[in-house]
Each structure stands twice: as structure tokens, then as C-alpha cells.
Amino acid sequence: RFDNFDLKYYPDKDTADGNPRRRMTAILKVCREYALKFKPKDYGNLLFMGNSGLGKTHLTLAVVSAVIEKGYIPVYGAAENLFTQIEKEKFSGENKGAYEAMIKSDLLVIDDLGTEFSTQFTGSTVYNIINTRILKGKSTILSTNLTPDELSARYAPRVFSRLLGHYEFKQFTGDDIRLKKALLK
């Protein structure tokens, strides 16, 4: 939920990457507006980037929750799980409809892009999902721990080009919140 996303965990000091609290305040605002104004067609795509423990999954789940409350149907999953489902559908007949659900959903959220096992099949699947949803005007949110350079190196140029041209990049900064919370216990 948005109401339990706590900005106090982000340092309110200027660093080489800017001020983490100001940056995260702006990203929180973008996510709230995205959820509030969400419509399933031609709404836009977000790409959340940053190290582990910075709130990317929290905010994607908050958006998903708000989208569900509005009566829309999202598909949410970790990249590894989603692509494994599609692979099983393709090669063993299990999970029938997994690919179609990802293509047709009102909102698709792929968490931890870049953690999936890298094969020719997954590379092709990433391209097909991203490209098809762009062509259909379907909204997608991706989160990753990879930098733009790492994304460019991992995925084919045709994937990275589409990310650059059709996604709004949001860089998460700060310190690992899970670690901070664990140290406070």
C-alpha cells in the first residue's frame, strides 16, 4: 500500500546521486498518480531501477493493489516465475494461457527483470512481451536491479531500444531498507 511506504528510511542529504528522500518522494508521487489515473489502454510504462531493498517491489505492489480496487485485472510476478510459466506452456503444455494472460492483462508487472535464467527462449519471450504490449497500447511496469548499461548488455538491442523509447525510467536510491529494519530489531 502507498500509506505504509515510509520515506523516513531514505536519507535526506545530498549525495553524488542527489538527495534520496527527495528522489523517492517524487517517485512515490509518480506511482500514486499512475495508480489514480490508471486506464488499461495507452496509459504508459514505468521501469524501476536500483539496488535491492529500496522499495521497488513495495511500490509496484501498491500500484497493483490500487489497479485491482479500480476493477482492472493486473498480472504480477517475478521475472523468473513468469518466464518459467511461459516456458512450461510452450514446451510441456502446462500453464495454458499464461502467455495470453500476460499479453492481455490490463497491467503487467514484471518484478526483478534480469534475474530470469538467460536463454535464447527467455530473450525472445522478453522481446515478444514488451513489443506486443507496446503495440497493443497495454501498460507495463518493470523493476530491475540492473543499470541501463547492464540492461543493454543483457538484452538484445531491439529490447533495450523499446525500453528507452516507451518506458519512463525511475532510479531508486538510498540504502537497503530491509537491512536497516533488521539492524533496528
N, C-alpha and C positions, 0 to 999 in steps of 0.2 A: 504494500500500500504506500501511497505517497506520504500519508500522515506519519508514518514511522521511519521515514528516511531522514536521518539526523545529521544535519550539516556540521554539528559540533566536532565530528571526527575529522574534518578537513581543516588543515592549518590555515589560519587567517594571517598569512605572512607572505611576502613576495619572495619568490624563488626564481631560478633560471627558467622554469616553465610557467611563470606567472603566479597568481595567487590561487591556491587550490580551492579555498572556500568560495571565492567569487566565481571561479570557473564552474564549480559544482552547483552553485546557486543558479547560474544561468542554464546549466544542463537540466536541472530539476524543473525549471520554468518551461523549457522546451518540451520536456516529457509530459508535464501537466497539460500544456496547450495541445500537444499532439493527441493525447487521450480525450480531452474535452471536445475537440473539433473533429475527431476521427470520423472518416467515412471510408467505406471499403474500396472505392474506386478513385484512382488518380489523386491520392492524398499525399504520398511521399514516403521516402525510405530513410532510415537512420542507420548509421554504423557507429557503434560504441567501441572505442579502443582504449586500452590501458591495462596496467598490470592487474594481477589478481587482487581481490579484496577491496576494490574501490567503489562498488555499488552498481556495476553494470547489470548484473542479474537482478538485483533488487528493483531497479528502475524498469527493466523490461517486464518483470512480473507485475509491477504496479500498472503499467500501460495495459497489459493483457487483462488484468482484473477490471479496469475501467471499460475496456472494449467489450468484455463479456456483459458487464452491467448495462451497456447500451444495446444489448441484444445481438451483437455481432459474434461471428464464430472465428476465433483465432486457432492457429496450430502453433504450439510452443514445444521446443525440445532442444536438447544439447546436440550439437552437430554430429557427434559420433553416433548417437542413438538414432537420429533421423535418417542419416545416410545408411546405417545398418538396416533399418526397416525397408528402405527402398531397395537395397541390395538383395535382401531376402525375398522381397516381392518379385524382383526381376529374375532371380536365379532358382528359387525354390518354390515359388507360388504362395509363400506365406505373406501375411500383412497386406492382403489385396486391398487396393485403394489408398495405400499410404502416399504414393506419389501424387495421385489426383487430389487428395486432401490438402497436401502442401501447396499445390498449384492453385486450387480453387478457394482456399480459406480466405476470409476477409482480411486477416492479418497473419503473416507468417513471421515467427520469431525463431531465429537460429542462434542459440547461445553457444559461446566458445568455438566459433568458427576457427578452423586451423588445428583443432585437437583430433579431428577425424583421421583415420588411417589413410594416408595418401596413396591412392592407386589411380590408374587411368579411369576406372569406373567412377570413383568419387569426384575426380576432377571434372569429368564430363557431367556428372549429376549437379555439381555446384553451378556450373555454367548454365545448364538447362533450367534449373530452378530460378536462378537470378534473371536470366534473359526472358524466360516465359512470363514471369511475374511483371517484369518491366513492360513487356509488350502488351500484356493484359491490363496494365494500369493498377496492379494489385500492390498494396503496401507491404513492406517487409522491414523488419528490424534485425540487424546482425550485431552480435557482440563478439569481440576477439581480444586476446592478449597480444596479438601481433601488431607490429608497427606497419605503417604504409609500405616501407621497404620490404619487410618480411612478407606481407600480403602479396606484393608484386612478385617476389621470388617464388612463393609457394604456388600461386595460381597462374594460369595462362594469361597472357596479355589481354585477351578478349574478356576475361572475368574482371581483371583489375580496371580496365578501361570503363566497364559498365559501372563498377563501384564508384569510380571518380566522377562519372557523368550523371549518375542517377541517385546517389546517396549523399546525405548530409553527414559529414564526419564530425563526431564529438569525442574529443580526447579527455579521458578521465585522468585526474592527477591526485596526488596525495599519498598517504601511507596506508598499508594494508589494514583495513578496519577490523577484520576478523582477528588479526594478530593483536591489535590494540585492545579489543574486547577481552581476549584470552589473558592478556597481561593484567587486566583490571580485576580479574576473578581472584 
